[in-house]
Amino acid sequence: MTRAPAPAPVRTHVAAFDSGESSLPNLLRRIPDRELGMVPVIGALAVIWAVFGLVNPAFLSAENLVNLTLQSAPTGVIALGVVLVLLVGQMDLSVGSVSGLAAAVVAVTTVLHDWPIGLGILLALAVGVAVGLCYGFAATRLGLPSFVLTLAGLLILAGVQLRVLGSRGSINLPFESWLVRFAQQGFLSPLAAWALVAAAVTVVTAVQLVERARRARVGLPGIGTGRLLLRTAGLAAVLSATVAYLGTARGIGYPVVLFVSLVVVVDVLLRRTRWGRSVRAVGDNRRSALLVGVAVRRTTVSCFVACSALAALGGVLAAGRLAAANQGTGGADTYLTAIAAAVIGGTSLFGGRGNAWSAVVGVLVITSISNGLTLLDLDTASRYIVTGSVLVLALTADTALRRHRSP
């Protein structure tokens, strides 16, 4: 008489837990690659704010946070362009010089030649686009390495900036110009700020509902109702607390609104368009992207153009905030800070990983360090040391998370 085979063991939740399916590495694998690098950085930002807030309560005051956001906007716009270049596996070291040249163009055309300031800004942006086209052509057609190419561009554009400024060396923008008023004194009214919060929550919720319906039509699992409500409530709470607290001071500045709007636009382009999928494909594996028909050269050139144009826009905002353009505008601090912000925010130096919000998180970390150390009356050397240390820690944490994530 043959013995019947034993029934297969029933897999319980306890067994699943013991097998490691609910362990940290398995949970980390569920986080999308583009968001994984931001996990340690958000934690680091919270720690930085907590430490500076304990050491000097003035750091978390509404007025200081308003200043911090205004300081972050120009550099954040430049960092957003750096994110795009890094996503396709390239590098642009000249973003500081591009921003400085753009600031010089605006100052010279509007102050010395009496151009309308809008026309001067358009010319500055056109200079950025032209620089990006040159980089894209040299990198894709001539095969020049972008690191060395943009390093040479840094030196050339810095020289052009000095030529444009001429013997004056520094040109002040009139305080009554709308650019200076926009960058220094422009703030949303309370009604506009709350309307913006309501619009943001509504749009984000609608997008998630549409995505869930689209996945349901093709038989794919979508976000649950409870999770959707939790996300919506969390977003509404964060935005409402931000608007309410900053509103006790001057509120939310126009440059900050412009920066966040650009981040949202770039994020949508990267997530929802063919161009965004092409950017990630080129960054992940250039050869595979070529084999599946992605326009690798055109995608790379577009990222260089976007990077230089955003760098020029960041230079224009910086000139408006300082009400001046001089030989130091867009110096070494600018490009180092922009690149560090992109990397600290979770964008990979090797391409393919990162998102537009990396620029926001990264620039907040760097600006918070600079602002907090200034309030503690520490010198520039301390700021460099602390920023470099945070960069190393962010890269280490990102590497460790990716190692745990890999099967």
PAMAR-874842 format. One line per 5 residues: number of its first residue (from 1); their letters; for each residue x, y, z of C-alpha. Coordinates in steps of 0.05 Angstrom, whole numbers, always signed. Example, Ala and Ser with C-alpha at 12.3 -4.5 7.8 and 13.67 -1.06 7.14 Angstrom:
2
1	AS	+246/-90/+156; +273/-21/+143
This chain:
407
1	MTRAP	+0/+0/+0; +31/+64/-22; +35/+122/+25; -2/+185/+3; +42/+246/-6
6	APAPV	+39/+297/+49; -2/+359/+31; +37/+421/+13; +48/+465/+73; +3/+526/+77
11	RTHVA	+42/+591/+71; +21/+635/+128; +36/+707/+142; +85/+686/+196; +122/+642/+146
16	AFDSG	+124/+699/+97; +153/+744/+151; +205/+692/+171; +225/+682/+99; +244/+755/+94
21	ESSLP	+190/+779/+46; +172/+834/+95; +244/+851/+113; +276/+918/+98; +311/+896/+33
26	NLLRR	+244/+871/+5; +208/+934/+26; +262/+976/-7; +254/+938/-72; +182/+963/-76
31	IPDRE	+206/+1036/-78; +216/+1060/-150; +288/+1072/-171; +275/+1145/-184; +251/+1156/-112
36	LGMVP	+299/+1110/-75; +356/+1160/-72; +312/+1212/-38; +295/+1168/+21; +360/+1181/+62
41	VIGAL	+363/+1253/+40; +294/+1271/+67; +315/+1240/+133; +380/+1279/+132; +342/+1344/+119
46	AVIWA	+297/+1330/+179; +358/+1318/+223; +392/+1382/+198; +330/+1424/+213; +322/+1392/+281
51	VFGLV	+395/+1404/+301; +397/+1476/+277; +329/+1489/+309; +354/+1464/+376; +420/+1501/+373
56	NPAFL	+389/+1566/+348; +313/+1572/+351; +316/+1630/+301; +331/+1579/+246; +260/+1553/+247
61	SAENL	+228/+1621/+251; +180/+1637/+195; +221/+1697/+172; +285/+1656/+167; +249/+1600/+128
66	VNLTL	+223/+1652/+79; +294/+1676/+68; +317/+1604/+61; +266/+1589/+6; +284/+1653/-31
71	QSAPT	+358/+1635/-28; +343/+1565/-54; +304/+1585/-116; +360/+1609/-163; +407/+1552/-146
76	GVIAL	+349/+1503/-148; +331/+1523/-219; +403/+1510/-240; +404/+1444/-202; +341/+1422/-239
81	GVVLV	+379/+1428/-305; +437/+1389/-276; +389/+1333/-258; +367/+1327/-331; +439/+1322/-356
86	LLVGQ	+457/+1271/-303; +396/+1229/-321; +425/+1216/-391; +493/+1199/-362; +527/+1266/-379
91	MDLSV	+557/+1322/-338; +556/+1398/-344; +608/+1435/-303; +595/+1503/-336; +526/+1517/-307
96	GSVSG	+556/+1570/-261; +590/+1606/-318; +526/+1603/-360; +486/+1634/-303; +539/+1688/-293
101	LAAAV	+540/+1705/-367; +464/+1708/-369; +464/+1756/-310; +516/+1799/-345; +475/+1800/-409
106	VAVTT	+413/+1824/-373; +451/+1878/-335; +489/+1905/-395; +430/+1905/-443; +380/+1937/-394
111	VLHDW	+426/+1986/-357; +478/+2007/-408; +436/+2000/-472; +367/+2016/-445; +334/+1953/-472
116	PIGLG	+268/+1930/-443; +284/+1882/-387; +240/+1828/-418; +281/+1831/-482; +346/+1826/-442
121	ILLAL	+320/+1764/-407; +300/+1732/-473; +371/+1745/-500; +401/+1714/-437; +358/+1652/-445
126	AVGVA	+376/+1648/-519; +450/+1649/-499; +436/+1590/-453; +401/+1552/-509; +458/+1565/-557
131	VGLCY	+510/+1540/-507; +469/+1477/-496; +464/+1464/-570; +539/+1470/-577; +550/+1421/-520
136	GFAAT	+500/+1372/-548; +530/+1375/-618; +601/+1366/-592; +582/+1309/-546; +537/+1270/-594
141	RLGLP	+568/+1284/-662; +641/+1293/-645; +642/+1244/-587; +675/+1292/-538; +670/+1273/-465
146	SFVLT	+621/+1320/-431; +664/+1327/-368; +724/+1357/-405; +679/+1393/-456; +640/+1431/-404
151	LAGLL	+702/+1444/-363; +730/+1480/-423; +663/+1515/-431; +667/+1538/-359; +732/+1575/-374
156	ILAGV	+710/+1603/-441; +644/+1629/-415; +676/+1659/-354; +722/+1698/-400; +662/+1719/-443
161	QLRVL	+627/+1743/-380; +686/+1787/-362; +686/+1815/-433; +612/+1831/-430; +618/+1867/-363
166	GSRGS	+678/+1905/-388; +719/+1952/-346; +661/+1966/-299; +665/+1897/-269; +598/+1906/-233
171	INLPF	+531/+1934/-257; +473/+1949/-211; +402/+1937/-233; +351/+1992/-216; +309/+1973/-156
176	ESWLV	+245/+1997/-191; +254/+1946/-247; +203/+1890/-246; +257/+1836/-245; +285/+1862/-179
181	RFAQQ	+215/+1871/-150; +197/+1801/-173; +258/+1769/-142; +260/+1810/-77; +191/+1836/-61
186	GFLSP	+142/+1792/-99; +100/+1747/-53; +34/+1710/-62; -26/+1740/-27; -57/+1694/+26
191	LAAWA	-117/+1681/-20; -73/+1662/-78; -30/+1617/-34; -90/+1578/-8; -120/+1574/-77
196	LVAAA	-55/+1544/-102; -56/+1492/-46; -127/+1472/-64; -110/+1468/-138; -47/+1426/-124
201	VTVVT	-85/+1376/-80; -142/+1371/-131; -96/+1360/-190; -53/+1308/-155; -115/+1270/-131
206	AVQLV	-146/+1272/-201; -82/+1246/-233; -80/+1187/-184; -153/+1171/-197; -142/+1172/-272
211	ERARR	-80/+1128/-265; -119/+1078/-221; -175/+1075/-272; -126/+1065/-329; -92/+1008/-294
216	ARVGL	-158/+976/-276; -180/+976/-349; -120/+934/-368; -125/+888/-308; -67/+915/-268
221	PGIGT	-70/+928/-193; -77/+1001/-174; -71/+1043/-111; -123/+1026/-58; -175/+1076/-35
226	GRLLL	-146/+1079/+35; -77/+1093/+9; -103/+1145/-39; -139/+1181/+16; -77/+1178/+60
231	RTAGL	-34/+1208/+6; -84/+1263/-8; -91/+1280/+66; -16/+1279/+75; -4/+1326/+16
236	AAVLS	-59/+1373/+39; -31/+1374/+110; +41/+1389/+88; +21/+1444/+39; -28/+1475/+87
241	ATVAY	+22/+1476/+144; +75/+1507/+99; +29/+1562/+73; +2/+1577/+143; +70/+1581/+176
246	LGTAR	+105/+1621/+122; +44/+1665/+119; +59/+1690/+189; +119/+1725/+158; +122/+1750/+86
251	GIGYP	+94/+1686/+55; +115/+1649/-8; +158/+1688/-58; +146/+1690/-132; +215/+1659/-147
256	VVLFV	+197/+1599/-104; +131/+1590/-141; +168/+1594/-207; +220/+1542/-184; +168/+1493/-158
261	SLVVV	+126/+1502/-222; +186/+1485/-265; +199/+1423/-222; +127/+1401/-231; +130/+1411/-306
266	VDVLL	+196/+1372/-312; +169/+1317/-267; +108/+1309/-311; +151/+1308/-374; +196/+1254/-344
271	RRTRW	+140/+1211/-319; +85/+1218/-371; +117/+1232/-439; +156/+1193/-491; +213/+1243/-482
276	GRSVR	+217/+1226/-408; +220/+1152/-422; +274/+1165/-473; +315/+1204/-422; +313/+1146/-373
281	AVGDN	+327/+1095/-427; +389/+1132/-450; +414/+1139/-379; +401/+1066/-361; +434/+1035/-422
286	RRSAL	+453/+1076/-483; +465/+1016/-528; +399/+984/-511; +363/+1050/-523; +394/+1053/-592
291	LVGVA	+372/+981/-607; +299/+995/-589; +297/+1058/-632; +305/+1114/-582; +332/+1179/-612
296	VRRTT	+393/+1179/-567; +428/+1239/-598; +366/+1282/-600; +349/+1264/-528; +419/+1280/-504
301	VSCFV	+420/+1347/-540; +353/+1366/-511; +378/+1353/-440; +440/+1396/-453; +396/+1452/-480
306	ACSAL	+348/+1448/-422; +406/+1448/-372; +439/+1510/-402; +372/+1546/-409; +354/+1533/-336
311	AALGG	+424/+1555/-316; +413/+1620/-353; +345/+1629/-319; +377/+1616/-251; +429/+1670/-267
316	VLAAG	+373/+1719/-284; +338/+1704/-218; +403/+1712/-180; +416/+1780/-213; +346/+1802/-194
321	RLAAA	+354/+1779/-122; +422/+1815/-115; +400/+1873/-160; +468/+1869/-192; +514/+1829/-238
326	NQGTG	+589/+1827/-227; +651/+1786/-241; +636/+1740/-183; +565/+1722/-206; +561/+1648/-223
331	GADTY	+629/+1633/-192; +656/+1566/-169; +605/+1562/-112; +548/+1563/-161; +564/+1502/-203
336	LTAIA	+592/+1463/-144; +528/+1476/-104; +482/+1460/-162; +517/+1394/-178; +521/+1375/-104
341	AAVIG	+447/+1391/-95; +428/+1345/-153; +471/+1288/-127; +451/+1298/-54; +379/+1298/-76
346	GTSLF	+386/+1227/-102; +405/+1234/-175; +456/+1182/-197; +522/+1205/-228; +517/+1145/-274
351	GGRGN	+450/+1163/-306; +380/+1134/-306; +363/+1146/-233; +333/+1208/-202; +275/+1255/-212
356	AWSAV	+259/+1329/-215; +244/+1333/-141; +317/+1314/-127; +334/+1387/-142; +284/+1411/-89
361	VGVLV	+308/+1365/-33; +382/+1373/-50; +381/+1449/-53; +342/+1452/+12; +396/+1410/+46
366	ITSIS	+453/+1453/+21; +418/+1520/+33; +396/+1497/+103; +468/+1481/+121; +493/+1548/+95
371	NGLTL	+437/+1586/+129; +444/+1550/+195; +519/+1558/+199; +512/+1632/+182; +464/+1640/+240
376	LDLDT	+516/+1606/+284; +568/+1656/+259; +613/+1602/+230; +659/+1615/+171; +657/+1592/+99
381	ASRYI	+707/+1536/+113; +659/+1504/+162; +603/+1507/+110; +646/+1472/+58; +667/+1418/+107
386	VTGSV	+596/+1404/+131; +567/+1405/+60; +620/+1357/+35; +608/+1311/+94; +533/+1310/+80
391	LVLAL	+547/+1295/+7; +590/+1235/+26; +538/+1210/+76; +483/+1217/+24; +522/+1177/-28
396	TADTA	+540/+1124/+24; +467/+1116/+46; +444/+1114/-27; +495/+1060/-44; +475/+1019/+17
401	LRRHR	+401/+1023/-1; +414/+1001/-72; +457/+943/-48; +400/+919/-2; +351/+930/-59
406	SP	+388/+886/-108; +365/+813/-105
